[in-house]
Amino acid sequence: MRKNLKQLAELVCKWLTYPARLREAEKRLDLQRKINTDLVADVHRHATREAELRIRISESEQGDLLPRLTRAEIERLALLADTAGHVASEAGWILRHGWAAPEDGMPNRVAMERVLGRMRSVINAMYEAGDVRGRELSAWQHKFRRIMAETTNYQG
C-alpha cells in the first residue's frame, strides 16, 4: 500500500509539474527557432551585402549595370533572339504537323523559309555592322557541318 501511495504521489507531482516542464521545453524550442531565424537572417544579410559589393565592383568597372552596347547592337541582338524563337516555334509546329499546309493558311515549308530568311537577314545585318566576323561564321559553319555529318543518322 505504501508503495502504491508513493507511486501515486510521484504521478501527482509529475502531473502538477508537467505545465512547468512543458513551458521549459517551449522556451528551449522558441530559443532554437530564434537562433535559426537569426542564422537565416545573417546568411541573407551576407548574401545581400556580397551582391551589393559585386554590383559596386561591376559599376566601377563598367560605369553602369548594362554591358557597353549601343542601342543598335541591343536592337540587333533582340531581333536575333526574337527570330530564333520564331524558328524554334516553326520547327516545333512542323514536327507536330509535318510540311503539309493547313487548310486555311500558308504551307509550313513556306513559313519555315520565311523565318529562316528573316534569321539570315539579321545575321547579315550583324555581319555588316561588325558584330560578328564573316571568317569566324564560315569556320563555325563548316565545323558544325562536319559534326552534323558525324553525329546524325540521316543527313548524309
Secondary structure, DSSP 8 states (H G I E B T S, - for coil): -HHHHHHHHHHHHHHHHHHHHHHHHHHHHHHHHHHHHHHHHHHHHHHHHHHHHHHHHHHHHHSSSS-S--HHHHHHHHHHHHHHHHHHHHHHHHHHH-SS--TTS--HHHHHHHHHHHHHHHHHHHHHHTSS-HHHHHHHHHHHHHHHHHH-SS--
